[in-house]
């Protein structure tokens, strides 16, 4: 059975948002992580470029395994194995150590992602079973620095930030956050004390804070162009692998 999609520039740009040269960089990283050959058994029917494209198409469109099988000319079981094997290899590079970026300004925020797996989700404020995913970006470059493993959607952002290890990643770096991160040591907006209004200088600080912090919301909007982040059917670590892979493609699309 012949497939419809191939690793050609037109399909690469549509489904990954990457130009051919940046997609080649992604392939090189996957190859260096051992993605060229299977760990055991028969060789893959699809070349590495088309396997990476298949995973990107899955994340971008959230199609079922049967639909992807028709598009790439393989069986649904092969599609499932490719996603499980290649997805983790697209993961984001580790965040730089604080001493490597002492003067950088980072932004952290959490977003709710609807998830079918009830073991990693909980009913939350969007009235759906969701997972809370914390993301840290660089305020200047808007590149994703780190993403945390998802936690239940009813866990507060401050607790998720501390419990997932992002606090250690951000230690030694100035990090902006919204008011939900009180008590974490991050830079949050000024709050009113009782009925006393904020001072004009505090209002100005909050306005500047909102303007910069909005960049992480723009990053979430771009990442959620990948429809798997609007209704994730993956179980276990599948959502975490998807977020990591999408963050890496997001970074490559913004890189020079």
N, C-alpha and C positions, 0 to 999 in steps of 0.2 A: 504494500500500500504506500503510495507516494504521498509525501506531506505537502502542505501548501506554503508554510513559512520556512525560510532559509535565512542563514546569517548573512544577509545582504544589507548594505547601508540604509536602504529605505525602511526595512523592518527594524533594524537596530535602533535607529533614531526615534521611531514611533513608540516602541515598547520600552526602551531603556532611557530615553532622553539624552543619549550620549552620541557624540560624533564617532566616526569610525576609529580615529586615533585614540580616543579615550576609552572606547570599548576594547581596543587592543591592549591598553594598560590593564583593564580589568581582567582580561583573559590571561595576561602574563602573571598577575597576582594569583589567580586561581590555579594556574599551572604550577607555580612555585609551591603552592600548598598541597600539591598531590592530586589535583583534579583531572589530570590527563588520562589516567588508567583506573579501572575499578580495583577495589581492594582484593577481590576474589571473583572467580567465575569468568564468564565470557566477556570479551571486549564490548564496549558500548556500541550500539548501532549508529548513534548520532555522534558526529565530531564534537569536540569540546565547545566550540563557538556556538553550535546550535543547542547544546545542553544548557549553556549559560543563558542563551536567548529564551529557551523554554521556561526557565525559572523566572526570568524577567517578565515574560508574557503572563505567567501565572500570577505574579505579584501585581502586575498592572491591571489585569482584567478580572481576576478572581474567577476564571472559568473553571469548570469541573475537570477532573482527570480525563473523562471520556471525550470532552470537547477538545482538550489539548492533544489527546492522542490522535484525533482526526487531523488536526492542523499540522502535526509534525510527522505523521505517518508511522506511529509506533503504537504499542498497546497501552492501555491505562496503567497496568502494573509497572511498565517501564517509566512512564511519566512520574509515578509516585516515587520510584527508586531514584530517579534523577533529582527530583526536588529534595528528597531527604539527603542525598549525597552532595549535591552541588550547593544547595542553599546555605549551609554553614560555612562554605568556603568563600562566600561573598562578604563575609563579616567585615565590619569596620576595623580599621587599624587601631591599636591601643592609643589612648589619649596621651599627649605629651606630659612629661613630668613637670611639676610646678617650677622647678629650677630652669626648665627650658623655655618657660613662658611667664616670667615673673611680672611683666608689665601688661599682660593680656587682660581683657575684660570678657568674662563669660556670662552667659545667661542660662538659667535652668527653668524648666517648666514641665508640667505633666499634662498628658492628654488621655482621654478615655477612648479605648478601642473596643467595639463590640466583639465578643468572643463566644463561640459555641461551647467550648470546653469549660464546664462549670468548675473544674478543679483549679483553674487559674483566674476565675472571674467571680464577680458578685454583683448583685443588683445595686445600681448606683444612681447618681442624680440625673442621668439621662434616661432613667426608667428602663434600662436594658442591662443584661448581664455583660459587664465590661471589665477590661483590665486597665490599670493605670500604668502608663509607660512614661518614665522620666527621661528627658533629653536635655543635654547640655550643648550649647552652640557657642562659637566665637562671635562676639558682638561686631567685630570689624569685618571679618571675612564671611560670616554667616555659615561657616562650615560646621558640621556636627562634630563635636569633640568626643562625646560618649553617649551611649544609651544604656539604661539599666534594664535588667530582667523585669518583665511585667509582674505586677502585684495585683491583688484584688481591687476592683474599682471603688470599693467603699473605704479604702485606706487613704488617709489624708496625705497630701503632698509632702508635708514635712516629715512624716513617718516614713513614707516611701523613699525620700531622699536619703535619710539616715540608714534605713534597713537594707537598701540595695547596694550600698558601697559607694554611691556617688559622692558622699561627703568626703571620703578618703581621696577620690579622684580630684576633687576640687580644692583640697587642702592647700593653702599657700597661694591661691589665686582669688582675685576679686570677682565675685559672682553676684549678678543681679537676680532677683526673684520677686514674685508678687507677695501680697500680704499673707498668703497661706503658709509661707515658710518661716513664720515667726519662731524664734528660739533656736534657729539653726546657725546663726552667725552670718547669714547672707545679708546683702544689701537689699532691704525691702522699703516700700514707701512709708512716709510718716503717717502716723495714725492720730486721730483726735483723741484727746483725753476727756472723757465725759462730754459736756456740752461746749467746751472751749473750742473755738475754731482754730484752724491751723494758721500759723504766721504766714505772711506773704512769701517769705523766703522758703518756707516749707512747701507751700503750694507750687512754687517755681521748681523746687527739687522734684516733687512728685510728677509734674508735667514732663520734665526732662527724663525722669525714670521711665514713665509710660512710653515715651517716644522711642527709647532705645529697646525696652523690653518687648515692644511689639514685633521685633525682628524674629523672635522665637515663634510667635504665632504665624508669621509668614512662612517660616520653615515647616511648621506642621501642615499648613495648607498645601505646600508643594509636595511634601511626603505623602499626603493623603490623596494625591492624584493616583497613587497605587491603590486600587480598590480593595486589596486584601486588608488594608488598615481601616476599612469601613465596615467589614463583616468577615472576620477571620474564622475559617473553618479548621485551621490547623490545631493539633493537640500538643500538649506538652510544651517543648521548647520551640515549636514551630513559629509562634508569634515573635519570639525574641530573635530568631534567625531572620525572619522577614524584615523586622525593623532594622536590624543591623545591615542587611543587604541593601535596603532602600536608602539608608543613611549613606552608605558607601557610594551608591550611584548618584545620590544627591551631591555629594562632595566632588565626585569626578565631573559632574555637569558644571559645577561652579569653578573648578580649578582652571588655571591658565596653562 
